[in-house]
């Protein structure tokens, strides 16, 4: 299965959910906003959101500072 994560093509062997994808690519998932195919997905829905072949995923991490 091929997906795109933050503009880069990735290949996965097994179907997975968005929670698994976030944990693969983000060290601190508590500060992440996710989007699949242009639709924001709330963190409470990550484990119930199946990632499918061809999906385009954007993961944005918020960083604080001064």
mmCIF file as gemmi writes it, N, C-alpha and C atoms, coordinates in Angstrom:
data_model
loop_
_atom_site.group_PDB
_atom_site.id
_atom_site.type_symbol
_atom_site.label_atom_id
_atom_site.label_alt_id
_atom_site.label_comp_id
_atom_site.label_asym_id
_atom_site.label_entity_id
_atom_site.label_seq_id
_atom_site.pdbx_PDB_ins_code
_atom_site.Cartn_x
_atom_site.Cartn_y
_atom_site.Cartn_z
_atom_site.occupancy
_atom_site.B_iso_or_equiv
_atom_site.pdbx_formal_charge
_atom_site.auth_seq_id
_atom_site.auth_asym_id
_atom_site.pdbx_PDB_model_num
ATOM 1 N N . UNK Axp A 1 ? 0.844 -1.159 0 1 0 ? 1 A 1
ATOM 2 C CA . UNK Axp A 1 ? 0 0 0 1 0 ? 1 A 1
ATOM 3 C C . UNK Axp A 1 ? 0.899 1.235 0 1 0 ? 1 A 1
ATOM 4 N N . UNK Axp A 2 ? 0.578 2.184 -0.874 1 0 ? 2 A 1
ATOM 5 C CA . UNK Axp A 2 ? 1.36 3.418 -0.961 1 0 ? 2 A 1
ATOM 6 C C . UNK Axp A 2 ? 0.53 4.587 -0.439 1 0 ? 2 A 1
ATOM 7 N N . UNK Axp A 3 ? 1.168 5.389 0.407 1 0 ? 3 A 1
ATOM 8 C CA . UNK Axp A 3 ? 0.542 6.605 0.916 1 0 ? 3 A 1
ATOM 9 C C . UNK Axp A 3 ? 1.546 7.743 0.783 1 0 ? 3 A 1
ATOM 10 N N . UNK Axp A 4 ? 1.081 8.957 0.959 1 0 ? 4 A 1
ATOM 11 C CA . UNK Axp A 4 ? 1.968 10.115 0.969 1 0 ? 4 A 1
ATOM 12 C C . UNK Axp A 4 ? 1.857 10.763 2.343 1 0 ? 4 A 1
ATOM 13 N N . UNK Axp A 5 ? 3.013 10.945 2.991 1 0 ? 5 A 1
ATOM 14 C CA . UNK Axp A 5 ? 3.056 11.577 4.307 1 0 ? 5 A 1
ATOM 15 C C . UNK Axp A 5 ? 3.929 12.82 4.208 1 0 ? 5 A 1
ATOM 16 N N . UNK Axp A 6 ? 3.321 13.975 4.446 1 0 ? 6 A 1
ATOM 17 C CA . UNK Axp A 6 ? 4.024 15.258 4.372 1 0 ? 6 A 1
ATOM 18 C C . UNK Axp A 6 ? 4.811 15.405 3.065 1 0 ? 6 A 1
ATOM 19 N N . UNK Axp A 7 ? 4.178 15.013 1.98 1 0 ? 7 A 1
ATOM 20 C CA . UNK Axp A 7 ? 4.752 15.197 0.656 1 0 ? 7 A 1
ATOM 21 C C . UNK Axp A 7 ? 5.692 14.105 0.195 1 0 ? 7 A 1
ATOM 22 N N . UNK Axp A 8 ? 5.96 13.11 1.032 1 0 ? 8 A 1
ATOM 23 C CA . UNK Axp A 8 ? 6.87 12.037 0.654 1 0 ? 8 A 1
ATOM 24 C C . UNK Axp A 8 ? 6.106 10.719 0.524 1 0 ? 8 A 1
ATOM 25 N N . UNK Axp A 9 ? 6.363 10.022 -0.573 1 0 ? 9 A 1
ATOM 26 C CA . UNK Axp A 9 ? 5.72 8.738 -0.818 1 0 ? 9 A 1
ATOM 27 C C . UNK Axp A 9 ? 6.288 7.688 0.136 1 0 ? 9 A 1
ATOM 28 N N . UNK Axp A 10 ? 5.407 6.94 0.748 1 0 ? 10 A 1
ATOM 29 C CA . UNK Axp A 10 ? 5.803 5.871 1.677 1 0 ? 10 A 1
ATOM 30 C C . UNK Axp A 10 ? 5.067 4.599 1.287 1 0 ? 10 A 1
ATOM 31 N N . UNK Axp A 11 ? 5.705 3.477 1.534 1 0 ? 11 A 1
ATOM 32 C CA . UNK Axp A 11 ? 5.063 2.2 1.25 1 0 ? 11 A 1
ATOM 33 C C . UNK Axp A 11 ? 4.908 1.426 2.554 1 0 ? 11 A 1
ATOM 34 N N . UNK Axp A 12 ? 3.695 0.941 2.806 1 0 ? 12 A 1
ATOM 35 C CA . UNK Axp A 12 ? 3.401 0.168 4.007 1 0 ? 12 A 1
ATOM 36 C C . UNK Axp A 12 ? 3.047 -1.257 3.604 1 0 ? 12 A 1
ATOM 37 N N . UNK Axp A 13 ? 3.467 -2.207 4.413 1 0 ? 13 A 1
ATOM 38 C CA . UNK Axp A 13 ? 3.174 -3.614 4.13 1 0 ? 13 A 1
ATOM 39 C C . UNK Axp A 13 ? 1.769 -4.009 4.55 1 0 ? 13 A 1
ATOM 40 N N . UNK Axp A 14 ? 1.287 -3.407 5.623 1 0 ? 14 A 1
ATOM 41 C CA . UNK Axp A 14 ? -0.008 -3.809 6.17 1 0 ? 14 A 1
ATOM 42 C C . UNK Axp A 14 ? -0.934 -2.606 6.304 1 0 ? 14 A 1
ATOM 43 N N . UNK Axp A 15 ? -2.214 -2.839 6.161 1 0 ? 15 A 1
ATOM 44 C CA . UNK Axp A 15 ? -3.165 -1.763 6.449 1 0 ? 15 A 1
ATOM 45 C C . UNK Axp A 15 ? -2.988 -1.323 7.903 1 0 ? 15 A 1
ATOM 46 N N . UNK Axp A 16 ? -3.205 -0.064 8.156 1 0 ? 16 A 1
ATOM 47 C CA . UNK Axp A 16 ? -2.999 0.469 9.499 1 0 ? 16 A 1
ATOM 48 C C . UNK Axp A 16 ? -3.985 1.591 9.773 1 0 ? 16 A 1
ATOM 49 N N . UNK Axp A 17 ? -3.929 2.117 10.976 1 0 ? 17 A 1
ATOM 50 C CA . UNK Axp A 17 ? -4.788 3.257 11.293 1 0 ? 17 A 1
ATOM 51 C C . UNK Axp A 17 ? -3.942 4.516 11.439 1 0 ? 17 A 1
ATOM 52 N N . UNK Axp A 18 ? -4.595 5.641 11.539 1 0 ? 18 A 1
ATOM 53 C CA . UNK Axp A 18 ? -3.889 6.92 11.596 1 0 ? 18 A 1
ATOM 54 C C . UNK Axp A 18 ? -3.043 7.045 12.851 1 0 ? 18 A 1
ATOM 55 N N . UNK Axp A 19 ? -3.491 6.468 13.95 1 0 ? 19 A 1
ATOM 56 C CA . UNK Axp A 19 ? -2.712 6.525 15.191 1 0 ? 19 A 1
ATOM 57 C C . UNK Axp A 19 ? -1.334 5.908 14.984 1 0 ? 19 A 1
ATOM 58 N N . UNK Axp A 20 ? -1.272 4.756 14.299 1 0 ? 20 A 1
ATOM 59 C CA . UNK Axp A 20 ? 0.009 4.106 14.022 1 0 ? 20 A 1
ATOM 60 C C . UNK Axp A 20 ? 0.898 4.984 13.156 1 0 ? 20 A 1
ATOM 61 N N . UNK Axp A 21 ? 0.315 5.648 12.165 1 0 ? 21 A 1
ATOM 62 C CA . UNK Axp A 21 ? 1.087 6.527 11.277 1 0 ? 21 A 1
ATOM 63 C C . UNK Axp A 21 ? 1.665 7.704 12.064 1 0 ? 21 A 1
ATOM 64 N N . UNK Axp A 22 ? 0.84 8.323 12.898 1 0 ? 22 A 1
ATOM 65 C CA . UNK Axp A 22 ? 1.312 9.456 13.705 1 0 ? 22 A 1
ATOM 66 C C . UNK Axp A 22 ? 2.483 9.021 14.572 1 0 ? 22 A 1
ATOM 67 N N . UNK Axp A 23 ? 2.375 7.87 15.214 1 0 ? 23 A 1
ATOM 68 C CA . UNK Axp A 23 ? 3.454 7.397 16.082 1 0 ? 23 A 1
ATOM 69 C C . UNK Axp A 23 ? 4.708 7.009 15.298 1 0 ? 23 A 1
ATOM 70 N N . UNK Axp A 24 ? 4.562 6.617 14.041 1 0 ? 24 A 1
ATOM 71 C CA . UNK Axp A 24 ? 5.721 6.298 13.203 1 0 ? 24 A 1
ATOM 72 C C . UNK Axp A 24 ? 6.53 7.545 12.858 1 0 ? 24 A 1
ATOM 73 N N . UNK Axp A 25 ? 5.83 8.667 12.651 1 0 ? 25 A 1
ATOM 74 C CA . UNK Axp A 25 ? 6.482 9.859 12.113 1 0 ? 25 A 1
ATOM 75 C C . UNK Axp A 25 ? 6.638 11.002 13.1 1 0 ? 25 A 1
ATOM 76 N N . UNK Axp A 26 ? 6.029 10.936 14.266 1 0 ? 26 A 1
ATOM 77 C CA . UNK Axp A 26 ? 6.078 12.044 15.222 1 0 ? 26 A 1
ATOM 78 C C . UNK Axp A 26 ? 6.512 11.536 16.595 1 0 ? 26 A 1
ATOM 79 N N . UNK Axp A 27 ? 7.493 12.22 17.175 1 0 ? 27 A 1
ATOM 80 C CA . UNK Axp A 27 ? 7.991 11.817 18.49 1 0 ? 27 A 1
ATOM 81 C C . UNK Axp A 27 ? 6.991 12.125 19.59 1 0 ? 27 A 1
ATOM 82 N N . UNK Axp A 28 ? 6.326 13.281 19.517 1 0 ? 28 A 1
ATOM 83 C CA . UNK Axp A 28 ? 5.37 13.691 20.54 1 0 ? 28 A 1
ATOM 84 C C . UNK Axp A 28 ? 4.004 13.89 19.892 1 0 ? 28 A 1
ATOM 85 N N . UNK Axp A 29 ? 3.176 12.873 19.955 1 0 ? 29 A 1
ATOM 86 C CA . UNK Axp A 29 ? 1.887 12.93 19.268 1 0 ? 29 A 1
ATOM 87 C C . UNK Axp A 29 ? 0.892 13.874 19.946 1 0 ? 29 A 1
ATOM 88 N N . UNK Axp A 30 ? 1.198 14.328 21.16 1 0 ? 30 A 1
ATOM 89 C CA . UNK Axp A 30 ? 0.276 15.221 21.861 1 0 ? 30 A 1
ATOM 90 C C . UNK Axp A 30 ? 0.228 16.612 21.238 1 0 ? 30 A 1
ATOM 91 N N . UNK Axp A 31 ? 1.183 16.931 20.381 1 0 ? 31 A 1
ATOM 92 C CA . UNK Axp A 31 ? 1.239 18.25 19.747 1 0 ? 31 A 1
ATOM 93 C C . UNK Axp A 31 ? 1.092 18.161 18.227 1 0 ? 31 A 1
ATOM 94 N N . UNK Axp A 32 ? 0.321 17.183 17.782 1 0 ? 32 A 1
ATOM 95 C CA . UNK Axp A 32 ? 0.192 16.942 16.338 1 0 ? 32 A 1
ATOM 96 C C . UNK Axp A 32 ? -1.245 17.168 15.887 1 0 ? 32 A 1
ATOM 97 N N . UNK Axp A 33 ? -1.367 17.799 14.726 1 0 ? 33 A 1
ATOM 98 C CA . UNK Axp A 33 ? -2.657 17.902 14.036 1 0 ? 33 A 1
ATOM 99 C C . UNK Axp A 33 ? -2.504 17.048 12.778 1 0 ? 33 A 1
ATOM 100 N N . UNK Axp A 34 ? -3.522 16.249 12.485 1 0 ? 34 A 1
ATOM 101 C CA . UNK Axp A 34 ? -3.441 15.364 11.322 1 0 ? 34 A 1
ATOM 102 C C . UNK Axp A 34 ? -4.551 15.661 10.329 1 0 ? 34 A 1
ATOM 103 N N . UNK Axp A 35 ? -4.215 15.378 9.084 1 0 ? 35 A 1
ATOM 104 C CA . UNK Axp A 35 ? -5.167 15.59 7.99 1 0 ? 35 A 1
ATOM 105 C C . UNK Axp A 35 ? -5.011 14.438 7.01 1 0 ? 35 A 1
ATOM 106 N N . UNK Axp A 36 ? -6.14 13.893 6.55 1 0 ? 36 A 1
ATOM 107 C CA . UNK Axp A 36 ? -6.127 12.873 5.495 1 0 ? 36 A 1
ATOM 108 C C . UNK Axp A 36 ? -6.962 13.402 4.34 1 0 ? 36 A 1
ATOM 109 N N . UNK Axp A 37 ? -6.342 13.458 3.183 1 0 ? 37 A 1
ATOM 110 C CA . UNK Axp A 37 ? -7.019 13.89 1.956 1 0 ? 37 A 1
ATOM 111 C C . UNK Axp A 37 ? -7.766 15.214 2.15 1 0 ? 37 A 1
ATOM 112 N N . UNK Axp A 38 ? -7.118 16.137 2.855 1 0 ? 38 A 1
ATOM 113 C CA . UNK Axp A 38 ? -7.677 17.477 3.02 1 0 ? 38 A 1
ATOM 114 C C . UNK Axp A 38 ? -8.652 17.64 4.162 1 0 ? 38 A 1
ATOM 115 N N . UNK Axp A 39 ? -8.914 16.58 4.914 1 0 ? 39 A 1
ATOM 116 C CA . UNK Axp A 39 ? -9.864 16.636 6.033 1 0 ? 39 A 1
ATOM 117 C C . UNK Axp A 39 ? -9.123 16.44 7.355 1 0 ? 39 A 1
ATOM 118 N N . UNK Axp A 40 ? -9.298 17.375 8.287 1 0 ? 40 A 1
ATOM 119 C CA . UNK Axp A 40 ? -8.675 17.253 9.599 1 0 ? 40 A 1
ATOM 120 C C . UNK Axp A 40 ? -9.33 16.109 10.36 1 0 ? 40 A 1
ATOM 121 N N . UNK Axp A 41 ? -8.487 15.318 11.024 1 0 ? 41 A 1
ATOM 122 C CA . UNK Axp A 41 ? -8.972 14.194 11.829 1 0 ? 41 A 1
ATOM 123 C C . UNK Axp A 41 ? -8.57 14.458 13.279 1 0 ? 41 A 1
ATOM 124 N N . UNK Axp A 42 ? -9.544 14.506 14.171 1 0 ? 42 A 1
ATOM 125 C CA . UNK Axp A 42 ? -9.276 14.739 15.588 1 0 ? 42 A 1
ATOM 126 C C . UNK Axp A 42 ? -8.512 13.558 16.172 1 0 ? 42 A 1
ATOM 127 N N . UNK Axp A 43 ? -7.652 13.856 17.146 1 0 ? 43 A 1
ATOM 128 C CA . UNK Axp A 43 ? -6.834 12.816 17.785 1 0 ? 43 A 1
ATOM 129 C C . UNK Axp A 43 ? -7.691 11.707 18.377 1 0 ? 43 A 1
ATOM 130 N N . UNK Axp A 44 ? -8.868 12.037 18.851 1 0 ? 44 A 1
ATOM 131 C CA . UNK Axp A 44 ? -9.755 11.029 19.434 1 0 ? 44 A 1
ATOM 132 C C . UNK Axp A 44 ? -10.256 10.022 18.399 1 0 ? 44 A 1
ATOM 133 N N . UNK Axp A 45 ? -10.103 10.343 17.113 1 0 ? 45 A 1
ATOM 134 C CA . UNK Axp A 45 ? -10.55 9.459 16.034 1 0 ? 45 A 1
ATOM 135 C C . UNK Axp A 45 ? -9.405 8.7 15.356 1 0 ? 45 A 1
ATOM 136 N N . UNK Axp A 46 ? -8.152 8.968 15.728 1 0 ? 46 A 1
ATOM 137 C CA . UNK Axp A 46 ? -7.009 8.364 15.055 1 0 ? 46 A 1
ATOM 138 C C . UNK Axp A 46 ? -7.06 6.844 15.033 1 0 ? 46 A 1
ATOM 139 N N . UNK Axp A 47 ? -7.394 6.233 16.165 1 0 ? 47 A 1
ATOM 140 C CA . UNK Axp A 47 ? -7.369 4.767 16.21 1 0 ? 47 A 1
ATOM 141 C C . UNK Axp A 47 ? -8.512 4.137 15.422 1 0 ? 47 A 1
ATOM 142 N N . UNK Axp A 48 ? -9.536 4.918 15.101 1 0 ? 48 A 1
ATOM 143 C CA . UNK Axp A 48 ? -10.676 4.421 14.323 1 0 ? 48 A 1
ATOM 144 C C . UNK Axp A 48 ? -10.616 4.835 12.855 1 0 ? 48 A 1
ATOM 145 N N . UNK Axp A 49 ? -9.558 5.544 12.472 1 0 ? 49 A 1
ATOM 146 C CA . UNK Axp A 49 ? -9.433 6.032 11.1 1 0 ? 49 A 1
ATOM 147 C C . UNK Axp A 49 ? -8.458 5.138 10.337 1 0 ? 49 A 1
ATOM 148 N N . UNK Axp A 50 ? -8.973 4.352 9.421 1 0 ? 50 A 1
ATOM 149 C CA . UNK Axp A 50 ? -8.14 3.444 8.633 1 0 ? 50 A 1
ATOM 150 C C . UNK Axp A 50 ? -7.465 4.206 7.506 1 0 ? 50 A 1
ATOM 151 N N . UNK Axp A 51 ? -6.172 3.979 7.352 1 0 ? 51 A 1
ATOM 152 C CA . UNK Axp A 51 ? -5.41 4.571 6.259 1 0 ? 51 A 1
ATOM 153 C C . UNK Axp A 51 ? -5.498 3.623 5.07 1 0 ? 51 A 1
ATOM 154 N N . UNK Axp A 52 ? -5.824 4.182 3.909 1 0 ? 52 A 1
ATOM 155 C CA . UNK Axp A 52 ? -6.023 3.364 2.719 1 0 ? 52 A 1
ATOM 156 C C . UNK Axp A 52 ? -5.022 3.723 1.631 1 0 ? 52 A 1
ATOM 157 N N . UNK Axp A 53 ? -4.849 2.812 0.691 1 0 ? 53 A 1
ATOM 158 C CA . UNK Axp A 53 ? -3.931 3.006 -0.422 1 0 ? 53 A 1
ATOM 159 C C . UNK Axp A 53 ? -4.239 4.322 -1.133 1 0 ? 53 A 1
ATOM 160 N N . UNK Axp A 54 ? -3.201 5.122 -1.354 1 0 ? 54 A 1
ATOM 161 C CA . UNK Axp A 54 ? -3.345 6.383 -2.066 1 0 ? 54 A 1
ATOM 162 C C . UNK Axp A 54 ? -3.66 7.582 -1.19 1 0 ? 54 A 1
ATOM 163 N N . UNK Axp A 55 ? -3.884 7.372 0.114 1 0 ? 55 A 1
ATOM 164 C CA . UNK Axp A 55 ? -4.195 8.495 1.001 1 0 ? 55 A 1
ATOM 165 C C . UNK Axp A 55 ? -3.041 9.481 1.073 1 0 ? 55 A 1
ATOM 166 N N . UNK Axp A 56 ? -3.403 10.747 1.204 1 0 ? 56 A 1
ATOM 167 C CA . UNK Axp A 56 ? -2.424 11.819 1.384 1 0 ? 56 A 1
ATOM 168 C C . UNK Axp A 56 ? -2.6 12.332 2.807 1 0 ? 56 A 1
ATOM 169 N N . UNK Axp A 57 ? -1.545 12.183 3.587 1 0 ? 57 A 1
ATOM 170 C CA . UNK Axp A 57 ? -1.586 12.517 5.01 1 0 ? 57 A 1
ATOM 171 C C . UNK Axp A 57 ? -0.64 13.673 5.288 1 0 ? 57 A 1
ATOM 172 N N . UNK Axp A 58 ? -1.125 14.642 6.02 1 0 ? 58 A 1
ATOM 173 C CA . UNK Axp A 58 ? -0.288 15.754 6.492 1 0 ? 58 A 1
ATOM 174 C C . UNK Axp A 58 ? -0.276 15.711 8.01 1 0 ? 58 A 1
ATOM 175 N N . UNK Axp A 59 ? 0.913 15.767 8.596 1 0 ? 59 A 1
ATOM 176 C CA . UNK Axp A 59 ? 1.085 15.801 10.041 1 0 ? 59 A 1
ATOM 177 C C . UNK Axp A 59 ? 1.826 17.077 10.395 1 0 ? 59 A 1
ATOM 178 N N . UNK Axp A 60 ? 1.228 17.879 11.249 1 0 ? 60 A 1
ATOM 179 C CA . UNK Axp A 60 ? 1.818 19.155 11.638 1 0 ? 60 A 1
ATOM 180 C C . UNK Axp A 60 ? 2.05 19.138 13.136 1 0 ? 60 A 1
ATOM 181 N N . UNK Axp A 61 ? 3.294 19.375 13.546 1 0 ? 61 A 1
ATOM 182 C CA . UNK Axp A 61 ? 3.649 19.433 14.968 1 0 ? 61 A 1
ATOM 183 C C . UNK Axp A 61 ? 3.802 20.886 15.398 1 0 ? 61 A 1
ATOM 184 N N . UNK Axp A 62 ? 3.224 21.2 16.534 1 0 ? 62 A 1
ATOM 185 C CA . UNK Axp A 62 ? 3.346 22.547 17.08 1 0 ? 62 A 1
ATOM 186 C C . UNK Axp A 62 ? 4.524 22.597 18.019 1 0 ? 62 A 1
ATOM 187 N N . UNK Axp A 63 ? 5.324 23.66 17.875 1 0 ? 63 A 1
ATOM 188 C CA . UNK Axp A 63 ? 6.514 23.851 18.7 1 0 ? 63 A 1
ATOM 189 C C . UNK Axp A 63 ? 6.401 25.217 19.36 1 0 ? 63 A 1
ATOM 190 N N . UNK Axp A 64 ? 6.591 25.241 20.659 1 0 ? 64 A 1
ATOM 191 C CA . UNK Axp A 64 ? 6.554 26.509 21.396 1 0 ? 64 A 1
ATOM 192 C C . UNK Axp A 64 ? 7.941 27.117 21.473 1 0 ? 64 A 1
ATOM 193 N N . UNK Axp A 65 ? 7.972 28.354 21.755 1 0 ? 65 A 1
ATOM 194 C CA . UNK Axp A 65 ? 9.26 29.025 21.884 1 0 ? 65 A 1
ATOM 195 C C . UNK Axp A 65 ? 9.075 30.513 22.024 1 0 ? 65 A 1
ATOM 196 N N . UNK Axp A 66 ? 10.17 31.191 22.163 1 0 ? 66 A 1
ATOM 197 C CA . UNK Axp A 66 ? 10.051 32.625 22.376 1 0 ? 66 A 1
ATOM 198 C C . UNK Axp A 66 ? 10.992 33.41 21.624 1 0 ? 66 A 1
